[in-house]
Structure formats: structure tokens, C-alpha cells
Amino acid sequence: MGTLSLDSLIEALRDEFHHEARGSHIAELLSTYARTATDWRAFALFNDQNYTRNLVVREDRFELLFLCWGTGQESPIHNHESQDCWMCVIEGRVEEVRYCIPEEVRTGPLEPSGSHVFAQGEVAFIRDEIGLHLVRSAASDEPAISCHLYAAPSDQCNVYCPDTGKVTCQDLQNYSVRGRILTTGTDG
């Protein structure tokens, strides 16, 4: 597979989800895009206070975002509301820390079940049956950018308190849409 532009990636994703609900070629498409493209720069917007969710496209079957991770910024521990989620590193290095899904009556701190650092072009996959996770820049002195593809868009996710395991439903907010800043907040 050669170079992909953002528009050709989106078109390939449309074809993939039209022909196959689970998208068996998605990791390859995202990795190729991450290793060869530069047209994502107009959509990768940072905020000094929080990591950002920058929406590129949202359709019935999927949504594609660029998440920008400043140094020290991380997502809360969260689930994916029955979505399939692919994450591909575009620039820098991104760490994913996974957690087992707590039992319904659980109290006390959540324990990580593992972590992995991803470099440019590497793809991670998660869905609720696999577990919960948090995502962050892997380097203390280097920001990172990741591309996230969610099958079946959602406006909410469950966020888990790392100290108590308490679950709260949180609305997801985008920082920008197609390069236009909407808000200063972000979650999930």
C-alpha cells in the first residue's frame, strides 16, 4: 500500500466498513497513513491544559479523530461503550495502560493489568471485553499525536476513578472539528 492522504484514508475506511463490519484491514490503513502522510497537521491542535480530541469525520459507522497529548497529559481510565477502537501513533510515542474491568460491587484502587508504548505507525486495538485503559504521551519531554478510529460513534463513556473504582458517565467533548476549535474542554 502506498501513500495515503487523509481524504483517501477516509474513503478507504468507508469502503472497509461498508464491506466488512469488523474492518479487517483497518490497522494496515491507519499504519500506512501514519507512516506516510503529513496532511493531518491542520487537524492536530493542542491545548496547554488538557489533551485534545480533534474530530475529522463522523458518520453512522465510524468516527476518526486526532488526539493530541501534551507532556504530562493523559486520559482518564475509561471504557468504549461497546465500540471497537483502533489507535495509531502519528507522531511521538504514546503509552496505553490497561486495566481489568472491575466487578460491579468493587471498591478500592484499580490495578493496571499491563502497559505498552507505541511508536509512529504502530496500532493498538481495544474494546470493552478486553478491558479499560488510559492513554498518554510516553515521554516526559515530548508531546504525541495519535489517530483514533471508533466503530459506532458515541457521545459518552464510563470513566473509572483509579482510587475507588467508582464509575461515572461522562460526555465526550471535541476540542475541534476539521481544524476549527470548538471548546477548551476535553474528556475520555
ChimeraX commands (.cxc) that place a marker at each C-alpha (Angstrom):
marker #1 position 0.00,0.00,0.00 radius 0.5
marker #1 position 1.43,3.41,-0.99 radius 0.5
marker #1 position 0.96,6.86,0.48 radius 0.5
marker #1 position -2.50,7.77,1.74 radius 0.5
marker #1 position -3.92,11.28,2.03 radius 0.5
marker #1 position -6.47,11.98,4.75 radius 0.5
marker #1 position -9.28,12.06,2.17 radius 0.5
marker #1 position -8.16,8.74,0.66 radius 0.5
marker #1 position -7.91,7.23,4.17 radius 0.5
marker #1 position -11.48,8.31,4.93 radius 0.5
marker #1 position -12.71,6.88,1.64 radius 0.5
marker #1 position -10.88,3.59,2.30 radius 0.5
marker #1 position -12.45,3.43,5.78 radius 0.5
marker #1 position -15.90,3.96,4.28 radius 0.5
marker #1 position -15.28,1.07,1.88 radius 0.5
marker #1 position -13.91,-1.12,4.66 radius 0.5
marker #1 position -16.91,-0.61,6.95 radius 0.5
marker #1 position -19.34,-0.97,4.04 radius 0.5
marker #1 position -17.92,-4.37,3.10 radius 0.5
marker #1 position -16.92,-5.70,6.50 radius 0.5
marker #1 position -18.37,-4.59,9.84 radius 0.5
marker #1 position -15.21,-5.53,11.80 radius 0.5
marker #1 position -12.81,-3.84,9.36 radius 0.5
marker #1 position -10.03,-6.42,8.96 radius 0.5
marker #1 position -7.77,-4.00,7.02 radius 0.5
marker #1 position -8.13,-1.01,9.32 radius 0.5
marker #1 position -4.85,-1.46,11.21 radius 0.5
marker #1 position -2.97,-1.61,7.90 radius 0.5
marker #1 position -4.72,1.51,6.58 radius 0.5
marker #1 position -4.02,3.50,9.76 radius 0.5
marker #1 position -0.40,2.40,9.92 radius 0.5
marker #1 position 0.22,3.32,6.29 radius 0.5
marker #1 position -1.36,6.71,6.81 radius 0.5
marker #1 position 0.67,7.38,9.98 radius 0.5
marker #1 position 3.97,6.48,8.30 radius 0.5
marker #1 position 3.44,8.40,5.04 radius 0.5
marker #1 position 1.07,11.35,5.48 radius 0.5
marker #1 position 1.57,14.91,6.69 radius 0.5
marker #1 position -1.86,16.39,5.87 radius 0.5
marker #1 position -3.03,15.64,9.43 radius 0.5
marker #1 position -1.11,18.66,10.79 radius 0.5
marker #1 position -4.00,21.10,10.13 radius 0.5
marker #1 position -6.26,18.97,12.36 radius 0.5
marker #1 position -3.87,18.21,15.25 radius 0.5
marker #1 position -4.50,21.06,17.68 radius 0.5
marker #1 position -3.05,21.19,21.20 radius 0.5
marker #1 position -4.24,22.82,24.42 radius 0.5
marker #1 position -1.88,23.59,27.33 radius 0.5
marker #1 position -4.40,22.42,29.95 radius 0.5
marker #1 position -5.73,19.11,28.58 radius 0.5
marker #1 position -5.18,16.59,25.86 radius 0.5
marker #1 position -7.44,17.34,22.89 radius 0.5
marker #1 position -9.91,15.35,20.80 radius 0.5
marker #1 position -9.88,16.75,17.27 radius 0.5
marker #1 position -12.73,15.33,15.16 radius 0.5
marker #1 position -12.01,14.81,11.48 radius 0.5
marker #1 position -15.08,12.89,10.35 radius 0.5
marker #1 position -18.13,11.32,12.00 radius 0.5
marker #1 position -20.50,9.03,10.13 radius 0.5
marker #1 position -23.01,6.34,11.11 radius 0.5
marker #1 position -20.41,3.55,11.10 radius 0.5
marker #1 position -17.30,5.32,12.42 radius 0.5
marker #1 position -15.62,8.48,13.62 radius 0.5
marker #1 position -11.98,9.48,13.13 radius 0.5
marker #1 position -10.13,11.82,15.49 radius 0.5
marker #1 position -6.61,13.05,16.15 radius 0.5
marker #1 position -5.82,13.17,19.85 radius 0.5
marker #1 position -3.01,15.49,20.91 radius 0.5
marker #1 position -1.11,14.68,24.09 radius 0.5
marker #1 position 0.98,17.39,25.70 radius 0.5
marker #1 position 3.66,16.37,28.18 radius 0.5
marker #1 position 2.04,15.08,31.35 radius 0.5
marker #1 position -1.43,14.87,29.79 radius 0.5
marker #1 position -3.46,11.67,29.94 radius 0.5
marker #1 position -6.99,10.45,29.51 radius 0.5
marker #1 position -8.95,9.19,32.49 radius 0.5
marker #1 position -9.36,5.42,32.82 radius 0.5
marker #1 position -12.33,4.70,30.56 radius 0.5
marker #1 position -14.29,2.17,28.56 radius 0.5
marker #1 position -15.52,2.40,24.96 radius 0.5
marker #1 position -19.27,1.86,25.20 radius 0.5
marker #1 position -19.22,-1.31,23.05 radius 0.5
marker #1 position -17.14,0.35,20.32 radius 0.5
marker #1 position -14.20,-1.16,18.51 radius 0.5
marker #1 position -11.34,1.31,18.92 radius 0.5
marker #1 position -8.12,1.49,16.93 radius 0.5
marker #1 position -5.35,3.87,17.95 radius 0.5
marker #1 position -2.37,4.60,15.71 radius 0.5
marker #1 position 0.55,6.84,16.67 radius 0.5
marker #1 position 1.11,9.67,14.19 radius 0.5
marker #1 position 3.96,11.46,15.97 radius 0.5
marker #1 position 5.93,10.87,19.16 radius 0.5
marker #1 position 5.28,7.90,21.41 radius 0.5
marker #1 position 2.03,7.01,23.19 radius 0.5
marker #1 position 1.59,4.78,26.21 radius 0.5
marker #1 position -1.54,2.73,26.80 radius 0.5
marker #1 position -2.14,1.41,30.33 radius 0.5
marker #1 position -4.79,-1.31,30.54 radius 0.5
marker #1 position -6.98,-2.27,33.48 radius 0.5
marker #1 position -9.27,-5.23,34.07 radius 0.5
marker #1 position -12.94,-4.33,34.18 radius 0.5
marker #1 position -13.86,-4.13,37.88 radius 0.5
marker #1 position -16.56,-6.31,39.34 radius 0.5
marker #1 position -19.85,-4.49,39.84 radius 0.5
marker #1 position -19.51,-4.20,43.61 radius 0.5
marker #1 position -15.82,-3.37,43.58 radius 0.5
marker #1 position -14.35,-0.72,45.85 radius 0.5
marker #1 position -10.73,0.29,46.16 radius 0.5
marker #1 position -8.00,1.16,43.70 radius 0.5
marker #1 position -7.90,-0.14,40.14 radius 0.5
marker #1 position -4.80,-2.17,39.35 radius 0.5
marker #1 position -3.12,-1.92,35.93 radius 0.5
marker #1 position -3.01,-5.21,34.02 radius 0.5
marker #1 position -0.24,-4.06,31.68 radius 0.5
marker #1 position 1.09,-1.22,29.58 radius 0.5
marker #1 position 2.66,-0.77,26.18 radius 0.5
marker #1 position 4.42,2.11,24.46 radius 0.5
marker #1 position 3.56,2.60,20.78 radius 0.5
marker #1 position 5.75,4.44,18.26 radius 0.5
marker #1 position 4.84,6.09,14.96 radius 0.5
marker #1 position 2.84,3.76,12.71 radius 0.5
marker #1 position 2.08,1.22,15.44 radius 0.5
marker #1 position -1.57,0.35,16.03 radius 0.5
marker #1 position -3.39,-0.64,19.24 radius 0.5
marker #1 position -6.89,-2.09,19.46 radius 0.5
marker #1 position -9.34,-2.23,22.36 radius 0.5
marker #1 position -12.99,-2.92,23.05 radius 0.5
marker #1 position -14.86,-3.38,26.31 radius 0.5
marker #1 position -14.35,-7.17,26.52 radius 0.5
marker #1 position -10.58,-6.57,26.50 radius 0.5
marker #1 position -10.65,-4.09,29.37 radius 0.5
marker #1 position -10.39,-0.45,30.33 radius 0.5
marker #1 position -7.48,1.85,29.54 radius 0.5
marker #1 position -5.88,5.22,29.84 radius 0.5
marker #1 position -3.71,6.80,27.16 radius 0.5
marker #1 position -0.92,9.37,27.48 radius 0.5
marker #1 position 2.25,10.72,25.94 radius 0.5
marker #1 position 5.00,8.23,26.73 radius 0.5
marker #1 position 7.79,10.81,27.01 radius 0.5
marker #1 position 8.06,13.33,29.83 radius 0.5
marker #1 position 9.51,15.95,27.47 radius 0.5
marker #1 position 7.80,15.20,24.16 radius 0.5
marker #1 position 4.18,15.66,23.05 radius 0.5
marker #1 position 2.49,12.99,20.95 radius 0.5
marker #1 position -0.33,12.71,18.41 radius 0.5
marker #1 position -2.47,9.64,17.85 radius 0.5
marker #1 position -5.19,8.84,15.35 radius 0.5
marker #1 position -8.27,7.16,16.85 radius 0.5
marker #1 position -10.90,5.31,14.88 radius 0.5
marker #1 position -14.08,4.38,16.72 radius 0.5
marker #1 position -16.55,2.00,15.10 radius 0.5
marker #1 position -20.06,3.14,16.05 radius 0.5
marker #1 position -19.61,6.73,17.27 radius 0.5
marker #1 position -20.59,7.50,20.87 radius 0.5
marker #1 position -21.08,10.73,22.79 radius 0.5
marker #1 position -20.36,9.22,26.22 radius 0.5
marker #1 position -18.13,6.78,28.01 radius 0.5
marker #1 position -17.73,5.45,31.54 radius 0.5
marker #1 position -14.83,6.94,33.49 radius 0.5
marker #1 position -13.35,5.00,36.41 radius 0.5
marker #1 position -11.77,6.57,39.48 radius 0.5
marker #1 position -8.32,4.97,39.89 radius 0.5
marker #1 position -8.50,5.19,43.71 radius 0.5
marker #1 position -12.03,3.90,44.34 radius 0.5
marker #1 position -13.16,2.19,41.14 radius 0.5
marker #1 position -16.26,4.41,41.17 radius 0.5
marker #1 position -17.83,4.76,37.72 radius 0.5
marker #1 position -19.26,7.98,36.28 radius 0.5
marker #1 position -20.77,8.50,32.87 radius 0.5
marker #1 position -19.03,11.34,31.08 radius 0.5
marker #1 position -19.98,13.27,27.95 radius 0.5
marker #1 position -17.22,13.31,25.35 radius 0.5
marker #1 position -16.20,16.72,24.07 radius 0.5
marker #1 position -14.23,17.54,20.96 radius 0.5
marker #1 position -11.74,20.39,21.05 radius 0.5
marker #1 position -12.05,20.98,17.30 radius 0.5
marker #1 position -13.89,19.78,14.21 radius 0.5
marker #1 position -11.91,19.69,10.93 radius 0.5
marker #1 position -9.38,22.16,12.35 radius 0.5
marker #1 position -11.87,24.65,13.85 radius 0.5
marker #1 position -11.63,25.00,17.64 radius 0.5
marker #1 position -14.98,24.49,19.42 radius 0.5
marker #1 position -14.27,24.37,23.13 radius 0.5
marker #1 position -11.47,24.35,25.68 radius 0.5
marker #1 position -12.52,21.16,27.49 radius 0.5
marker #1 position -11.94,17.51,26.67 radius 0.5
marker #1 position -12.59,14.18,28.32 radius 0.5
marker #1 position -12.48,10.46,27.61 radius 0.5
marker link #1:1,2 radius 0.2
marker link #1:2,3 radius 0.2
marker link #1:3,4 radius 0.2
marker link #1:4,5 radius 0.2
marker link #1:5,6 radius 0.2
marker link #1:6,7 radius 0.2
marker link #1:7,8 radius 0.2
marker link #1:8,9 radius 0.2
marker link #1:9,10 radius 0.2
marker link #1:10,11 radius 0.2
marker link #1:11,12 radius 0.2
marker link #1:12,13 radius 0.2
marker link #1:13,14 radius 0.2
marker link #1:14,15 radius 0.2
marker link #1:15,16 radius 0.2
marker link #1:16,17 radius 0.2
marker link #1:17,18 radius 0.2
marker link #1:18,19 radius 0.2
marker link #1:19,20 radius 0.2
marker link #1:20,21 radius 0.2
marker link #1:21,22 radius 0.2
marker link #1:22,23 radius 0.2
marker link #1:23,24 radius 0.2
marker link #1:24,25 radius 0.2
marker link #1:25,26 radius 0.2
marker link #1:26,27 radius 0.2
marker link #1:27,28 radius 0.2
marker link #1:28,29 radius 0.2
marker link #1:29,30 radius 0.2
marker link #1:30,31 radius 0.2
marker link #1:31,32 radius 0.2
marker link #1:32,33 radius 0.2
marker link #1:33,34 radius 0.2
marker link #1:34,35 radius 0.2
marker link #1:35,36 radius 0.2
marker link #1:36,37 radius 0.2
marker link #1:37,38 radius 0.2
marker link #1:38,39 radius 0.2
marker link #1:39,40 radius 0.2
marker link #1:40,41 radius 0.2
marker link #1:41,42 radius 0.2
marker link #1:42,43 radius 0.2
marker link #1:43,44 radius 0.2
marker link #1:44,45 radius 0.2
marker link #1:45,46 radius 0.2
marker link #1:46,47 radius 0.2
marker link #1:47,48 radius 0.2
marker link #1:48,49 radius 0.2
marker link #1:49,50 radius 0.2
marker link #1:50,51 radius 0.2
marker link #1:51,52 radius 0.2
marker link #1:52,53 radius 0.2
marker link #1:53,54 radius 0.2
marker link #1:54,55 radius 0.2
marker link #1:55,56 radius 0.2
marker link #1:56,57 radius 0.2
marker link #1:57,58 radius 0.2
marker link #1:58,59 radius 0.2
marker link #1:59,60 radius 0.2
marker link #1:60,61 radius 0.2
marker link #1:61,62 radius 0.2
marker link #1:62,63 radius 0.2
marker link #1:63,64 radius 0.2
marker link #1:64,65 radius 0.2
marker link #1:65,66 radius 0.2
marker link #1:66,67 radius 0.2
marker link #1:67,68 radius 0.2
marker link #1:68,69 radius 0.2
marker link #1:69,70 radius 0.2
marker link #1:70,71 radius 0.2
marker link #1:71,72 radius 0.2
marker link #1:72,73 radius 0.2
marker link #1:73,74 radius 0.2
marker link #1:74,75 radius 0.2
marker link #1:75,76 radius 0.2
marker link #1:76,77 radius 0.2
marker link #1:77,78 radius 0.2
marker link #1:78,79 radius 0.2
marker link #1:79,80 radius 0.2
marker link #1:80,81 radius 0.2
marker link #1:81,82 radius 0.2
marker link #1:82,83 radius 0.2
marker link #1:83,84 radius 0.2
marker link #1:84,85 radius 0.2
marker link #1:85,86 radius 0.2
marker link #1:86,87 radius 0.2
marker link #1:87,88 radius 0.2
marker link #1:88,89 radius 0.2
marker link #1:89,90 radius 0.2
marker link #1:90,91 radius 0.2
marker link #1:91,92 radius 0.2
marker link #1:92,93 radius 0.2
marker link #1:93,94 radius 0.2
marker link #1:94,95 radius 0.2
marker link #1:95,96 radius 0.2
marker link #1:96,97 radius 0.2
marker link #1:97,98 radius 0.2
marker link #1:98,99 radius 0.2
marker link #1:99,100 radius 0.2
marker link #1:100,101 radius 0.2
marker link #1:101,102 radius 0.2
marker link #1:102,103 radius 0.2
marker link #1:103,104 radius 0.2
marker link #1:104,105 radius 0.2
marker link #1:105,106 radius 0.2
marker link #1:106,107 radius 0.2
marker link #1:107,108 radius 0.2
marker link #1:108,109 radius 0.2
marker link #1:109,110 radius 0.2
marker link #1:110,111 radius 0.2
marker link #1:111,112 radius 0.2
marker link #1:112,113 radius 0.2
marker link #1:113,114 radius 0.2
marker link #1:114,115 radius 0.2
marker link #1:115,116 radius 0.2
marker link #1:116,117 radius 0.2
marker link #1:117,118 radius 0.2
marker link #1:118,119 radius 0.2
marker link #1:119,120 radius 0.2
marker link #1:120,121 radius 0.2
marker link #1:121,122 radius 0.2
marker link #1:122,123 radius 0.2
marker link #1:123,124 radius 0.2
marker link #1:124,125 radius 0.2
marker link #1:125,126 radius 0.2
marker link #1:126,127 radius 0.2
marker link #1:127,128 radius 0.2
marker link #1:128,129 radius 0.2
marker link #1:129,130 radius 0.2
marker link #1:130,131 radius 0.2
marker link #1:131,132 radius 0.2
marker link #1:132,133 radius 0.2
marker link #1:133,134 radius 0.2
marker link #1:134,135 radius 0.2
marker link #1:135,136 radius 0.2
marker link #1:136,137 radius 0.2
marker link #1:137,138 radius 0.2
marker link #1:138,139 radius 0.2
marker link #1:139,140 radius 0.2
marker link #1:140,141 radius 0.2
marker link #1:141,142 radius 0.2
marker link #1:142,143 radius 0.2
marker link #1:143,144 radius 0.2
marker link #1:144,145 radius 0.2
marker link #1:145,146 radius 0.2
marker link #1:146,147 radius 0.2
marker link #1:147,148 radius 0.2
marker link #1:148,149 radius 0.2
marker link #1:149,150 radius 0.2
marker link #1:150,151 radius 0.2
marker link #1:151,152 radius 0.2
marker link #1:152,153 radius 0.2
marker link #1:153,154 radius 0.2
marker link #1:154,155 radius 0.2
marker link #1:155,156 radius 0.2
marker link #1:156,157 radius 0.2
marker link #1:157,158 radius 0.2
marker link #1:158,159 radius 0.2
marker link #1:159,160 radius 0.2
marker link #1:160,161 radius 0.2
marker link #1:161,162 radius 0.2
marker link #1:162,163 radius 0.2
marker link #1:163,164 radius 0.2
marker link #1:164,165 radius 0.2
marker link #1:165,166 radius 0.2
marker link #1:166,167 radius 0.2
marker link #1:167,168 radius 0.2
marker link #1:168,169 radius 0.2
marker link #1:169,170 radius 0.2
marker link #1:170,171 radius 0.2
marker link #1:171,172 radius 0.2
marker link #1:172,173 radius 0.2
marker link #1:173,174 radius 0.2
marker link #1:174,175 radius 0.2
marker link #1:175,176 radius 0.2
marker link #1:176,177 radius 0.2
marker link #1:177,178 radius 0.2
marker link #1:178,179 radius 0.2
marker link #1:179,180 radius 0.2
marker link #1:180,181 radius 0.2
marker link #1:181,182 radius 0.2
marker link #1:182,183 radius 0.2
marker link #1:183,184 radius 0.2
marker link #1:184,185 radius 0.2
marker link #1:185,186 radius 0.2
marker link #1:186,187 radius 0.2
marker link #1:187,188 radius 0.2
view
